[in-house]
Amino acid sequence: MSWRRTALFKPLVDEITRISGQDPYPTSGFAGRCLAGISGAYSAAVRIRSFLYGKGILRSRQLPCPVISIGNIVAGGAGKTPTAVYLAGILKELGYRPVVVSRGYKGNLKQEAAVVGDGRKVFLDADTAGDEPHMMAAAGQFPVVVGKKRYLAGRLALDQLDVDVIILDDGFQHRALDRDLDLLLFDYRRPLGNGRMLPAGRLRETHGLCRKRAHGLIFTRCPSPEHAQAHQMPGAVSSIMDGLPAFYTRHTPYLAQVCRRDGQPEKHVLKDLIGDRAVLFSGIAHNSGFRETVEQLGIKVVRHLEFPDHYRYKRSDFKQIQHLAKETCADWIITTEKDWVKTDSTFEWRTDLAVIGIKLTFDDADAFTRFIESRMKIITADKKYR
């Protein structure tokens, strides 16, 4: 019976995979019609849920501190984690003590909530906490807590850590926890995907529904500042979101770590890799974007092993990557910071390995800092935080 189920659902799975990777419209075949029907049901459920929260039938719980949510309405990588890291840095500069609370997607945490790191020590690995929470905790810049129920995770953070502001990483749809500031992210190049709801597209909810809840917009992967369209809201979004504060950013790569095959530490910068041959491996939402970034740095990509987002690597994967590097005479093996935290620390690489991280660069960083500062003054003036 299992092979029959596989044969029945394979066209549907293939169609979802195709749409997820490229944002095309569903085909007119059986799989496409099925996805369109499921999307209609999903859209109705989202609208009903939004109505119930709007009428107070479903209630959001409050925490006794400011809560800032970072999220998006399109499934996949829009840069939520780099934005959370950037925002935490601003809040620290303003004198606050932030903690990032994440659901710990793809982690196997057994309890309701747990501290991943307290800003100095890391307590949970990537398999338990999820790759992105572990990556943030490993940086040692601020505490990180995970929990599917963000209210309980927030309570844990307030009870066990010296924090006074909660940042929700990917929290826009998690309405069970009340928030004071909702920052909504859009990938500038494809802000709404193909414009259809999951699973026929990648929209979690329509931009019309989210307009009432968003307080500010952040566009990621924008054109360079000198580009004529750099500070213009994409047309697909402007018709609904016009009037909200909007900020424009780019993803800036940096060399996060170098692992030499001889085990010797050595300082490198990205320009040292220009002209070198590299084998890439990545398991992120936009693998093609990672390759594009590496190629734009002037590095010759000879092979790229692409894995699904949040992939859990096996030792055999590393052996395959190592074999390809040897076979292609690559100078480097290059991966992302998010993938690096999931590698086997005991594996001996026979090719130099470089880890590329991404940080957010705002076209007008001062304006965004002023926006956060002014909103925090309003929030903390509220009587419930006195």
URRAWO-V183817 format. One record per backbone hydrogen bond with DSSP energy under -1.0 kcal/mol. CO is the residue of the C=O (numbers start at 1). NH is the residue of the N-H. E is the energy in kcal/mol with one decimal. If there is no record, write none. Layout:
CO|NH|E + CO|NH|E
This chain:
1|5|-2.0 + 2|6|-2.3 + 3|7|-2.3 + 4|8|-2.2 + 5|9|-2.6 + 6|10|-1.9 + 9|13|-2.7 + 10|14|-3.1 + 11|15|-2.0 + 12|16|-2.3 + 13|17|-2.5 + 14|18|-2.3 + 15|19|-2.4 + 16|20|-2.9 + 17|21|-1.9 + 18|22|-1.6 + 19|23|-3.0 + 29|33|-2.4 + 30|34|-2.4 + 31|35|-2.4 + 32|36|-2.3 + 33|37|-2.1 + 34|38|-2.5 + 35|39|-2.7 + 36|40|-1.9 + 37|41|-1.8 + 38|42|-2.7 + 39|43|-2.9 + 40|44|-1.9 + 41|45|-2.1 + 42|46|-2.3 + 43|47|-2.2 + 44|48|-2.4 + 45|49|-2.4 + 46|50|-2.4 + 47|51|-2.4 + 48|52|-2.5 + 49|53|-2.1 + 50|54|-2.5 + 51|55|-2.0 + 52|57|-1.7 + 52|58|-1.7 + 61|178|-3.2 + 63|65|-1.5 + 66|166|-2.5 + 67|180|-2.6 + 67|181|-1.4 + 68|168|-3.3 + 69|183|-3.1 + 70|170|-1.8 + 70|171|-1.6 + 71|185|-3.1 + 73|204|-3.9 + 79|83|-1.8 + 80|84|-2.5 + 81|85|-2.4 + 82|86|-2.3 + 83|87|-3.0 + 84|88|-2.4 + 85|89|-1.8 + 86|90|-1.9 + 87|91|-2.6 + 88|92|-2.1 + 89|93|-2.0 + 90|94|-1.8 + 91|96|-2.9 + 92|95|-1.4 + 97|164|-2.7 + 97|165|-1.3 + 99|167|-2.9 + 100|145|-2.6 + 101|169|-2.4 + 102|147|-1.9 + 104|107|-2.4 + 114|146|-2.6 + 116|123|-3.5 + 116|124|-1.3 + 117|144|-2.5 + 121|118|-1.7 + 125|129|-2.9 + 126|130|-2.2 + 127|108|-1.7 + 130|134|-1.9 + 131|135|-2.4 + 132|136|-2.3 + 133|137|-2.5 + 134|138|-2.6 + 137|140|-1.3 + 143|100|-2.2 + 144|116|-2.4 + 144|117|-1.6 + 145|102|-2.6 + 146|114|-2.3 + 149|153|-2.1 + 150|154|-2.4 + 151|155|-2.4 + 152|156|-2.2 + 153|157|-2.1 + 154|158|-2.3 + 155|159|-2.2 + 156|160|-2.4 + 157|161|-2.1 + 161|163|-1.5 + 165|99|-1.8 + 166|68|-3.1 + 167|101|-3.2 + 168|70|-2.7 + 173|175|-1.8 + 174|177|-1.1 + 176|61|-3.1 + 181|69|-3.1 + 182|215|-2.7 + 182|216|-1.3 + 183|71|-2.1 + 184|218|-2.5 + 186|220|-2.7 + 190|193|-1.0 + 192|195|-2.6 + 196|203|-2.1 + 197|201|-1.5 + 202|75|-3.4 + 203|198|-2.3 + 206|210|-1.5 + 210|213|-1.1 + 210|214|-1.8 + 216|184|-2.7 + 217|247|-2.0 + 218|186|-2.1 + 219|249|-2.8 + 220|188|-2.9 + 224|227|-2.3 + 227|230|-1.7 + 229|232|-1.7 + 234|237|-1.8 + 234|238|-2.5 + 235|239|-1.1 + 237|240|-1.4 + 237|241|-2.9 + 238|242|-1.5 + 241|244|-1.9 + 245|217|-3.1 + 247|219|-3.2 + 248|363|-2.7 + 249|222|-2.7 + 250|361|-2.5 + 252|359|-2.4 + 254|357|-2.6 + 257|355|-3.0 + 259|353|-2.5 + 260|263|-1.7 + 269|272|-1.9 + 270|273|-2.0 + 271|274|-1.0 + 273|276|-2.1 + 276|300|-2.6 + 277|331|-1.6 + 277|332|-1.8 + 278|302|-2.6 + 278|303|-1.0 + 279|334|-2.6 + 280|305|-3.0 + 282|307|-2.9 + 283|310|-1.5 + 286|290|-1.3 + 287|291|-1.9 + 288|292|-2.4 + 289|293|-2.2 + 290|294|-2.3 + 291|295|-2.7 + 292|296|-2.2 + 294|299|-1.4 + 295|298|-1.7 + 298|275|-3.2 + 300|278|-2.5 + 303|280|-2.7 + 305|282|-1.9 + 308|311|-1.4 + 314|318|-1.3 + 315|319|-1.9 + 316|320|-2.0 + 317|321|-2.5 + 318|322|-2.6 + 319|323|-2.4 + 320|324|-2.3 + 321|325|-2.2 + 322|326|-2.0 + 323|327|-2.8 + 324|328|-2.4 + 325|330|-2.5 + 332|279|-2.2 + 333|354|-2.8 + 334|281|-1.7 + 335|356|-2.7 + 336|340|-2.3 + 337|341|-1.3 + 339|342|-1.7 + 340|343|-1.7 + 344|347|-1.7 + 352|333|-2.3 + 353|259|-3.3 + 354|335|-2.1 + 355|256|-2.2 + 355|257|-1.4 + 356|337|-1.5 + 357|254|-2.0 + 359|252|-3.1 + 361|250|-2.1 + 364|368|-1.6 + 365|369|-2.3 + 366|370|-2.5 + 367|371|-2.0 + 368|372|-2.4 + 369|373|-2.7 + 370|374|-2.6 + 371|375|-2.2 + 372|376|-2.5 + 373|377|-1.8 + 374|378|-1.7 + 375|379|-2.7 + 376|380|-2.9 + 377|381|-1.1 + 379|382|-1.2 + 382|385|-1.8 + 383|386|-1.1
